[in-house]
């Protein structure tokens, strides 16, 4: 008898990976290694698996371990009933499909007091077996033997027996597989508006009359319909052809010569089993599968958008003016130094209703000179376009770049505990303006302080599985932070907490140590931080940057455990380490094969060379100035055929939304992205990308703008 597959073997087969790679990955995870560390510094062990693959292995391992625990419980439960056979045990152990496992368990699962259970208590199971055999030509006569004080007549006896047969049918694995298969192939999803709520449910008008195959229903449509249902605006249903399903199910139980009275009773019981027991159960199961599939797609889109947003081009370390625009309350202005520290704050009123344009101009010009401002970050909220026009009208004594920055989540940050800790003496308006300025300087460092669900990317984030969403978004943030690396002497506690192996407690300890002892002078100094031991140091050191360190490799992505390799490369060529790093041409002379060992292979050596070619360099692109079309400020200014500049501010699986400066984002449907067919909008566009778009439709009443990339030169 073949032994059941191990969890590692199952994962290797499912993901088409060598088993030893899966084993190595799971071993590293069990030893406390983080996903970014494994992906970056243990490529030889995993075969170069990226963060997504490692995350998937980890998730699947946890799922299969839960399934294994469930199998143990099921076996113990059946065994306690005295019903466990070796064949049944093997069937359970060999099953890796959770739905099929529950099908096997269903006949043995403790139940509430069902109609079938009552019939059994009334002594009707023998009659049910007689009828189920379909050999009895006179069921009524047979039923007379089972009349008692609780079963008063033959009709009651046959009804009770039918209830037992219906339960047998519903608990039969083949029955459930038949109906499950029909749902998977033929299920249709329908949606209609709740009568009398047409106006109130206007935002769901696209789903007032839907009837389509479930297999073709996109994730965003499924989630939208379910949200409309949850809000009481839509009636959503999942259905198959009941008559065809009953006919197929009946064939599985009626004997080929089944024309007896018993066969008719069995056929009726099969119909009852389908309508009352099997269909509701399988419908719930298929709905759950559809929801999980939709969640997976939505979460993947959200994570991809978040990844792009976090790695958006930073301006870098330059003095910046941040402006949170407004009409009645004025524009909140802050001046930040090159490290993002708040130097000054003020309020100007260059827009209606006050229109203090001259005063505002004098104040801005003075602050630009006083704090040597090199760029202005302007929030994209209320009064943004009006304030932008004012700023661009000013004649600065030197080039001052003006950037429009997304405000999404700034208000969340400004009222957060983090903001209060950073600026205990400032109100929320100042904190919000600071966040806008810092987002321009380093989007990643600032956005990690905000819940990803509050920064305006993705759709239906409140409708998907929140635990799955959090795990995926946490991984995305962690991946982005570690791919860029952090400056150990300037990084905030929030940013440090996402570094491999750190977390909130050690991040707070690092910041406290830095405040008490001054800047870190080397990576190794981290070992002096309370509670930061060798394991945490191993996990985090390669992602930390110490720009002022005497050890030149401390400002690269080379891990300290591999410093000796670089030192040997330099000495083998008669150069100092500094000479090797500062002269990239010398790297071309190195034969990497000479440094391959049992622990260090070419993947790691190639990564080391890549790091030496760009020591301390930020892998992200640099921010590029952008401006909207000056003549277009409101949706009413638009007309079909206009070609306008815009910035992509959200990507979904059906298209991309673009800010063209009219306070309402326009949609480029996936069908309008290219002349050829596009299946994934993310293959064509990326978040914060600057594009030229054509207006192909404007709905003023619904405030909807349709855009296209077709025929537009970029």
C-alpha positions in Angstrom: 0.0 0.0 0.0 1.4 3.4 -1.1 2.0 5.9 1.7 0.0 9.2 1.5 1.8 12.1 -0.1 3.6 14.5 2.3 2.6 18.1 2.4 5.9 19.0 0.7 5.2 16.6 -2.1 1.8 17.9 -2.7 3.0 21.5 -2.9 5.8 20.5 -5.2 3.3 18.8 -7.6 0.8 21.6 -7.4 3.4 24.4 -8.1 5.5 22.3 -10.5 8.6 22.8 -8.3 11.4 20.4 -7.3 10.6 18.9 -4.0 14.0 19.9 -2.5 13.3 23.6 -3.2 10.0 23.3 -1.4 11.6 21.5 1.5 14.4 24.1 1.7 11.9 27.0 1.6 9.7 25.5 4.4 12.8 24.7 6.5 14.0 28.3 6.2 10.6 29.6 7.2 10.4 27.2 10.1 13.8 28.6 11.3 12.4 32.1 11.4 13.7 33.4 8.1 11.5 36.1 6.5 10.2 36.0 3.0 12.2 39.0 1.8 15.4 37.5 3.3 14.9 34.1 1.7 14.1 35.6 -1.6 17.1 37.9 -1.6 19.8 36.1 0.3 19.0 32.4 0.0 18.6 31.9 -3.7 20.8 28.8 -3.9 18.5 27.0 -1.5 15.2 28.0 -3.2 16.4 28.0 -6.8 15.8 31.8 -7.0 12.1 31.8 -5.9 10.7 35.3 -5.6 8.6 36.6 -2.7 5.3 35.7 -4.3 6.3 32.0 -4.8 7.6 31.8 -1.3 4.5 33.4 0.1 2.3 30.9 -1.9 4.3 28.0 -0.6 3.9 29.3 3.0 0.1 29.8 2.5 -0.4 26.4 0.9 1.6 24.7 3.7 -0.7 26.3 6.3 -3.8 25.3 4.3 -2.6 21.7 4.0 -1.7 21.5 7.6 -5.2 22.6 8.5 -6.6 20.0 6.2 -4.4 17.4 7.8 -5.7 18.4 11.2 -9.2 18.2 9.9 -8.5 14.6 8.6 -7.3 13.6 12.1 -10.5 15.0 13.7 -12.7 13.2 11.1 -11.0 9.9 11.5 -11.3 10.1 15.3 -15.0 11.1 15.1 -15.8 8.2 12.8 -13.7 5.8 14.8 -15.6 6.8 18.0 -18.8 5.8 16.2 -17.3 2.3 15.5 -17.8 3.0 11.7 -14.1 3.4 10.6 -12.9 0.8 8.1 -9.4 0.6 6.6 -10.9 1.5 3.2 -12.6 4.5 4.7 -9.4 5.6 6.5 -7.4 5.3 3.3 -10.0 7.2 1.4 -9.8 10.1 3.9 -6.0 10.0 4.0 -5.7 10.1 0.2 -8.1 13.1 -0.2 -6.6 16.5 -0.6 -9.8 18.3 -1.8 -11.6 19.9 1.2 -15.0 19.7 -0.5 -14.6 16.0 -1.2 -13.3 15.4 2.4 -16.5 16.9 3.8 -18.5 14.8 1.4 -16.9 11.7 2.9 -17.5 12.9 6.4 -21.1 14.0 5.8 -22.8 10.6 6.6 -20.9 10.4 9.9 -21.2 14.1 10.9 -23.2 14.7 14.1 -26.4 16.4 13.0 -29.2 18.3 14.5 -32.5 16.4 14.7 -33.5 16.0 11.1 -36.7 14.7 9.6 -34.7 11.5 8.6 -33.5 11.2 12.2 -37.0 11.4 13.5 -38.1 8.7 11.0 -35.3 6.4 12.2 -36.3 6.9 15.8 -39.8 5.9 14.7 -38.4 2.6 13.4 -38.7 3.3 9.6 -35.2 2.7 8.4 -35.9 -1.0 7.5 -38.8 0.2 5.4 -36.6 2.8 3.7 -34.1 0.0 2.8 -37.0 -2.2 1.4 -38.2 0.7 -0.8 -34.6 1.7 -1.8 -34.0 -1.8 -3.1 -36.9 -1.1 -5.6 -37.9 -4.8 -5.5 -41.0 -4.2 -3.5 -44.1 -4.1 -5.8 -46.5 -3.0 -3.0 -44.8 -0.4 -0.6 -48.1 0.3 1.1 -48.5 -3.3 2.1 -44.9 -3.3 3.4 -45.5 -0.1 5.3 -48.3 -1.6 7.3 -45.7 -3.6 9.3 -44.2 -0.3 10.6 -47.3 1.4 11.9 -47.1 2.2 15.6 -48.2 4.8 18.1 -45.9 7.4 16.4 -46.6 6.3 12.8 -50.3 6.3 12.5 -50.8 5.1 8.9 -49.1 3.8 5.8 -48.8 7.2 4.2 -46.9 8.5 7.3 -44.7 5.4 7.2 -43.8 5.9 3.5 -43.3 9.7 4.0 -40.8 8.9 6.9 -39.0 6.3 4.8 -38.8 8.8 2.0 -37.1 11.3 4.3 -34.5 8.7 5.2 -33.9 7.9 1.5 -33.6 11.7 0.7 -30.9 12.0 3.4 -29.1 8.9 1.9 -29.2 10.5 -1.5 -28.0 13.9 -0.2 -25.1 12.3 1.7 -24.0 10.1 -1.2 -20.6 11.3 -2.6 -21.6 10.6 -6.2 -24.8 12.7 -5.8 -22.9 15.7 -4.6 -20.2 15.4 -7.2 -22.9 15.2 -9.9 -24.6 18.4 -8.7 -21.3 20.1 -7.9 -20.1 19.4 -11.4 -23.3 20.8 -13.0 -23.0 24.0 -11.0 -19.4 24.4 -12.0 -20.2 23.9 -15.7 -23.7 25.4 -16.0 -24.4 27.8 -13.1 -25.8 31.2 -14.0 -25.8 34.2 -11.8 -28.7 36.6 -11.9 -29.2 40.0 -10.4 -32.2 42.3 -10.3 -33.1 45.5 -8.5 -35.3 45.3 -5.4 -38.7 46.7 -6.4 -39.2 50.3 -5.4 -35.4 51.0 -4.9 -34.5 51.9 -8.4 -33.5 55.5 -7.6 -31.8 54.7 -4.4 -29.8 51.9 -6.1 -28.8 54.0 -9.1 -25.1 53.3 -8.6 -25.9 49.6 -9.2 -27.9 50.3 -12.4 -25.5 48.1 -14.4 -26.8 45.2 -12.3 -30.5 45.8 -12.4 -31.0 43.1 -15.0 -28.2 40.5 -15.2 -28.4 36.9 -16.2 -25.0 35.4 -17.3 -22.9 32.3 -16.8 -21.1 32.3 -13.5 -17.9 31.2 -15.2 -17.9 34.4 -17.3 -18.7 36.7 -14.4 -15.6 38.9 -13.7 -14.5 39.3 -10.1 -15.4 43.0 -10.0 -18.9 42.3 -11.3 -19.4 39.5 -8.8 -18.3 41.6 -5.8 -20.4 44.5 -7.0 -23.5 42.4 -7.2 -22.9 40.9 -3.8 -22.3 44.3 -2.3 -25.6 45.6 -3.8 -27.3 42.5 -2.3 -25.7 43.2 1.1 -26.9 46.8 1.0 -30.5 45.7 0.2 -30.6 47.1 -3.4 -30.2 43.9 -5.4 -31.6 40.3 -5.4 -28.8 38.0 -6.5 -29.3 34.3 -7.2 -27.3 31.3 -8.5 -29.2 28.7 -10.5 -28.9 25.7 -12.8 -31.5 23.9 -14.8 -33.3 22.0 -12.0 -35.1 19.6 -14.2 -31.9 18.5 -15.9 -30.1 18.2 -12.6 -32.9 16.1 -11.1 -33.1 13.9 -14.2 -29.3 13.3 -14.1 -29.4 12.6 -10.3 -32.4 10.3 -10.6 -30.6 8.1 -13.2 -28.0 7.4 -10.5 -30.5 5.8 -8.2 -33.4 4.4 -10.2 -32.8 0.8 -11.5 -32.8 0.4 -15.3 -36.0 -1.6 -15.0 -37.3 0.8 -12.3 -41.0 1.0 -13.1 -42.2 -0.3 -9.7 -44.2 1.6 -7.1 -41.0 1.6 -5.0 -39.1 3.3 -7.9 -41.6 6.0 -8.0 -41.1 6.7 -4.3 -37.3 6.7 -4.7 -37.6 9.1 -7.6 -39.8 11.4 -5.5 -37.2 11.2 -2.6 -34.4 12.1 -5.0 -36.3 15.2 -6.1 -36.8 16.1 -2.5 -33.2 15.5 -1.7 -32.1 17.7 -4.5 -34.4 20.7 -3.7 -34.3 20.5 0.1 -30.8 19.3 0.8 -28.3 19.1 -2.0 -29.0 22.2 -4.0 -28.9 24.6 -1.0 -25.7 23.0 0.2 -23.9 23.0 -3.1 -25.2 26.5 -3.9 -23.6 27.8 -0.7 -20.4 25.9 -1.6 -20.2 27.3 -5.1 -21.0 30.8 -3.9 -18.2 30.5 -1.5 -15.8 29.3 -4.2 -16.9 32.2 -6.5 -16.4 34.7 -3.6 -12.9 33.2 -2.9 -12.0 33.4 -6.6 -13.3 37.0 -6.8 -11.4 37.9 -3.6 -8.2 36.4 -5.1 -8.5 38.6 -8.2 -9.4 41.7 -6.3 -6.6 41.3 -3.7 -4.1 40.6 -6.5 -5.1 43.8 -8.2 -5.0 45.7 -5.0 -1.5 44.4 -4.1 -0.2 45.1 -7.6 -1.5 48.7 -7.4 -0.1 49.1 -3.9 3.3 47.8 -5.1 3.4 50.4 -7.9 2.3 53.2 -5.6 4.8 52.4 -2.9 7.6 52.3 -5.5 6.5 55.5 -7.2 9.2 57.9 -8.2 10.5 59.9 -5.3 11.9 63.4 -5.6 14.6 62.6 -3.1 16.2 64.6 -0.3 15.4 68.2 -1.2 13.8 71.0 0.7 10.1 70.9 -0.1 7.0 73.1 0.4 3.9 71.1 1.0 0.5 72.6 0.4 -2.9 71.3 1.4 -5.3 73.4 -0.8 -8.7 74.7 0.3 -11.2 77.5 -0.4 -12.8 78.8 2.8 -10.2 77.6 5.2 -7.3 78.6 3.0 -4.3 76.6 1.9 -2.1 75.1 4.6 1.6 75.6 3.8 4.5 73.8 5.4 8.2 74.0 4.7 10.3 70.8 5.1 14.1 70.4 5.1 15.8 67.7 2.9 15.1 65.1 5.6 11.4 65.9 5.8 11.6 67.8 9.1 9.0 70.5 9.7 10.6 74.0 9.7 7.7 76.3 9.3 3.9 76.4 8.7 1.5 79.0 7.5 -1.9 79.6 5.8 -2.5 81.5 2.6 -5.7 82.5 0.8 -5.1 82.8 -2.9 -8.5 81.3 -3.9 -12.2 82.3 -3.4 -13.8 83.5 -1.3 -11.0 85.7 0.1 -8.8 85.9 -3.0 -5.8 87.3 -1.1 -3.6 86.6 -4.2 -1.0 89.4 -3.7 -0.5 88.5 0.0 -0.3 84.8 -0.8 2.3 85.4 -3.5 4.5 87.4 -1.2 4.4 84.8 1.5 5.2 81.9 -0.9 8.1 83.8 -2.5 9.5 84.7 0.9 9.3 81.1 2.2 10.8 79.7 -0.9 13.9 81.9 -0.4 14.0 81.6 3.4 14.0 77.8 3.4 15.7 77.3 0.0 12.7 75.4 -1.3 13.4 73.4 -4.5 10.0 71.9 -5.2 6.3 72.3 -4.2 4.0 69.4 -3.4 0.4 70.3 -3.9 -2.5 68.1 -2.8 -5.0 67.1 -5.4 -8.1 67.7 -3.4 -10.5 70.7 -3.2 -9.2 73.9 -4.8 -6.1 72.0 -6.2 -6.5 73.3 -9.7 -7.1 76.9 -8.6 -4.1 76.8 -6.3 -2.0 75.2 -9.0 -2.8 78.0 -11.4 -1.8 80.5 -8.7 1.5 78.8 -8.1 2.4 78.6 -11.8 1.7 82.3 -12.2 4.5 83.2 -9.8 7.8 84.3 -11.2 10.3 82.4 -8.9 13.9 83.6 -9.0 14.9 80.0 -10.0 13.3 76.9 -11.3 10.8 75.5 -8.7 9.2 72.3 -9.8 5.5 71.9 -8.9 4.0 68.5 -8.4 0.4 67.5 -7.8 0.3 64.8 -5.2 -2.5 62.4 -4.2 -4.1 63.3 -0.9 -5.7 59.9 -0.4 -5.2 58.8 3.2 -3.6 62.1 4.3 -6.5 62.9 6.5 -6.3 59.4 8.0 -2.6 59.9 8.8 -3.1 63.4 10.2 -5.6 62.1 12.8 -3.6 59.0 13.6 -1.6 58.1 16.7 1.6 58.1 14.5 0.9 61.7 13.4 0.2 62.8 17.0 3.5 61.2 18.1 5.4 62.9 15.3 3.7 66.3 15.8 2.1 66.5 19.2 2.0 70.4 19.1 0.5 70.7 15.6 -3.1 70.3 14.5 -4.4 67.9 11.8 -4.2 70.5 9.0 -0.5 71.0 9.5 0.1 67.2 9.8 -1.8 66.7 6.5 0.3 69.2 4.6 3.5 67.6 6.0 2.3 64.2 4.7 1.7 65.7 1.3 5.2 67.2 1.2 6.8 64.0 2.4 4.9 61.9 -0.2 6.7 63.8 -2.9 10.1 63.3 -1.3 9.7 59.6 -0.6 6.3 58.0 -1.2 7.3 54.7 0.3 8.6 56.2 3.6 5.4 58.2 4.1 2.7 55.8 2.8 3.8 53.0 5.2 2.3 55.1 8.0 -1.2 54.7 6.5 -3.5 51.7 6.3 -3.2 50.6 2.6 -7.0 50.5 2.4 -7.0 54.2 2.9 -4.7 55.3 0.1 -7.1 55.0 -2.9 -6.0 52.0 -4.9 -7.9 48.8 -5.6 -11.7 48.2 -5.4 -14.0 46.4 -3.1 -11.3 46.2 -0.4 -14.0 46.2 2.3 -15.8 43.3 0.6 -13.0 40.8 0.4 -11.7 38.4 3.1 -10.0 40.9 5.4 -7.4 38.4 6.8 -6.3 37.4 3.3 -6.2 41.0 2.3 -4.1 42.1 5.3 -1.6 39.2 4.7 -1.2 40.1 1.1 -0.8 43.8 1.6 1.6 43.4 4.5 3.7 41.2 2.2 3.5 43.8 -0.5 4.6 46.6 1.9 7.4 44.4 3.3 8.6 43.5 -0.2 8.7 47.1 -1.3 10.5 48.4 1.8 13.2 45.7 1.6 13.6 46.0 -2.2 14.5 49.7 -1.7 16.3 49.4 1.6 16.1 51.9 4.4 18.5 54.5 5.8 19.1 53.4 9.3 19.7 56.9 10.5 16.6 58.6 9.0 14.0 55.9 8.8 10.8 56.3 10.9 9.7 53.6 13.3 6.9 52.7 10.9 9.3 52.2 8.0 11.8 50.2 10.1 9.0 47.9 11.3 8.6 46.5 7.8 12.3 45.7 7.5 12.9 41.9 7.4 13.1 40.5 10.9 12.3 43.8 12.7 8.7 44.4 13.6 7.2 47.1 15.8 9.1 46.4 19.1 12.6 46.3 17.6 11.8 49.3 15.3 10.9 51.3 18.4 14.1 50.1 20.1 16.2 51.2 17.1 14.6 54.6 17.1 15.1 55.0 20.9 18.8 53.8 20.6 19.4 56.3 17.8 17.9 59.1 19.9 20.0 58.3 22.9 23.3 57.5 21.2 23.2 59.5 18.0 23.5 58.1 14.4 24.5 54.6 13.8 28.1 54.4 12.5 27.9 50.9 11.1 25.5 48.0 10.5 27.1 46.0 13.3 26.1 48.7 15.8 22.6 47.3 15.5 23.7 44.4 17.7 23.9 46.9 20.6 20.1 47.7 20.3 18.2 46.0 23.1 16.6 42.7 22.1 18.1 42.7 18.6 20.0 39.5 18.6 22.0 37.6 16.0 19.0 36.1 14.3 17.2 39.4 13.8 20.5 41.0 12.7 21.0 38.2 10.1 17.5 38.9 8.7 17.6 42.7 8.7 21.2 43.8 8.1 21.3 43.5 4.4 18.3 45.8 4.0 19.7 48.5 6.2 21.9 51.3 4.7 24.4 53.3 6.8 25.7 56.0 4.5 28.3 57.4 6.9 29.9 54.1 7.8 33.6 53.5 7.4 32.7 50.1 6.0 31.8 51.0 2.4 29.6 47.9 2.0 27.3 49.1 4.7 25.7 51.4 2.1 24.9 48.5 -0.3 22.6 45.5 -0.5 25.6 43.1 0.1 24.9 41.2 3.3 27.5 41.4 6.0 27.8 37.6 5.9 29.3 38.0 2.4 31.6 40.9 3.0 34.6 38.5 3.1 33.9 37.5 -0.5 34.1 41.1 -1.8 37.2 41.7 0.3 38.8 38.6 -1.4 37.7 39.8 -4.8 39.5 43.1 -4.1 42.7 41.6 -2.7 43.0 39.0 -5.5 43.3 42.0 -7.9 45.6 44.0 -5.7 43.1 46.7 -4.9 41.5 48.0 -1.8 37.8 47.5 -1.2 37.2 51.2 -1.7 39.0 51.1 -5.1 36.9 48.1 -6.2 33.6 49.7 -5.3 34.5 53.1 -6.8 35.7 51.7 -10.1 32.9 49.6 -11.7 35.2 48.7 -14.6 37.3 46.5 -12.3 34.2 44.4 -11.7 34.2 43.2 -15.3 37.6 41.5 -14.7 36.2 39.2 -12.0 35.7 35.5 -12.8 32.7 34.7 -10.5 33.2 30.9 -10.9 36.4 31.3 -8.8 34.3 32.3 -5.8 31.6 29.6 -5.9 31.5 27.5 -2.8 29.1 25.0 -1.3 27.0 27.8 0.3 27.5 30.6 -2.3 26.5 30.1 -5.9 26.4 32.2 -9.0 23.0 33.8 -8.1 24.4 35.3 -4.9 27.7 36.4 -6.6 25.8 38.0 -9.5 23.7 39.9 -6.9 26.8 41.1 -5.1 28.3 42.4 -8.4 25.1 44.2 -9.2 25.1 45.9 -5.8 28.7 47.0 -6.2 27.9 48.6 -9.5 25.3 50.9 -7.8 26.3 51.4 -4.1 23.7 53.4 -2.2 21.7 54.1 -5.3 17.9 54.2 -5.0 16.4 51.6 -7.5 13.3 53.8 -8.1 12.9 56.3 -10.9 13.0 60.0 -10.1 9.8 62.1 -9.9 9.0 64.1 -13.1 7.0 67.3 -13.0 3.5 67.2 -14.5 0.7 69.7 -15.2 -2.9 69.4 -16.3 -4.5 71.2 -19.3 -5.0 74.8 -18.0 -8.3 75.3 -19.9 -9.9 72.3 -18.4 -11.0 72.5 -14.7 -14.5 71.0 -14.5 -16.3 68.1 -16.1 -18.4 70.6 -17.9 -15.3 71.8 -19.8 -14.9 68.4 -21.5 -16.2 67.4 -24.9 -15.7 64.3 -27.0 -12.5 64.3 -29.0 -10.3 66.3 -26.6 -6.8 64.9 -26.0 -5.6 65.7 -22.5 -2.7 64.9 -20.1 -3.6 62.8 -17.1 -2.2 60.6 -14.3 -3.2 57.0 -13.8 -4.5 56.8 -10.2 -6.1 53.4 -10.1 -6.0 50.1 -12.0 -8.7 47.5 -11.9 -9.2 44.3 -13.9 -11.7 46.1 -16.2 -9.7 49.2 -16.9 -7.8 52.1 -15.4 -8.9 55.4 -13.9 -7.1 58.6 -14.9 -7.0 62.0 -13.2 -7.3 64.7 -15.8 -7.8 67.5 -13.4 -11.6 67.8 -13.2 -12.2 66.3 -9.7 -13.6 63.2 -11.3 -11.4 60.4 -12.6 -12.1 59.2 -16.1 -12.2 55.5 -17.0 -10.1 53.9 -19.8 -12.0 50.6 -20.3 -9.7 47.7 -21.1 -11.2 47.7 -24.6 -9.9 51.2 -25.2 -6.3 50.6 -24.1 -4.8 49.4 -27.4 -5.8 48.4 -30.9 -5.0 44.7 -30.0 -6.9 42.8 -27.3 -5.7 43.5 -23.7 -6.5 41.0 -21.0 -4.7 42.7 -18.1 -4.7 46.5 -17.8 -1.6 46.3 -15.7 0.3 45.0 -18.8 -0.3 48.4 -20.5 -0.4 51.0 -17.7 1.1 51.5 -14.2 0.0 53.6 -11.3 1.0 57.2 -11.3 2.0 56.9 -15.0 1.6 60.2 -17.0 -0.5 59.6 -20.1 -2.2 61.4 -22.9 -5.9 60.4 -23.2 -8.8 61.1 -25.6 -12.2 61.9 -24.2 -14.8 59.6 -25.9 -17.7 60.1 -23.6 -19.0 62.5 -20.9 -22.1 61.8 -18.8 -22.7 65.0 -16.8 -25.7 63.6 -14.8 -23.8 60.5 -13.6 -20.4 62.4 -13.5 -18.8 59.7 -15.6 -16.0 60.2 -18.1 -14.9 57.7 -20.8 -11.4 57.9 -22.0 -9.3 56.1 -24.6 -5.6 55.5 -25.5 -6.4 54.4 -29.0 -4.8 56.6 -31.7 -3.3 58.9 -29.1 0.5 59.6 -29.3 2.2 59.2 -26.0 
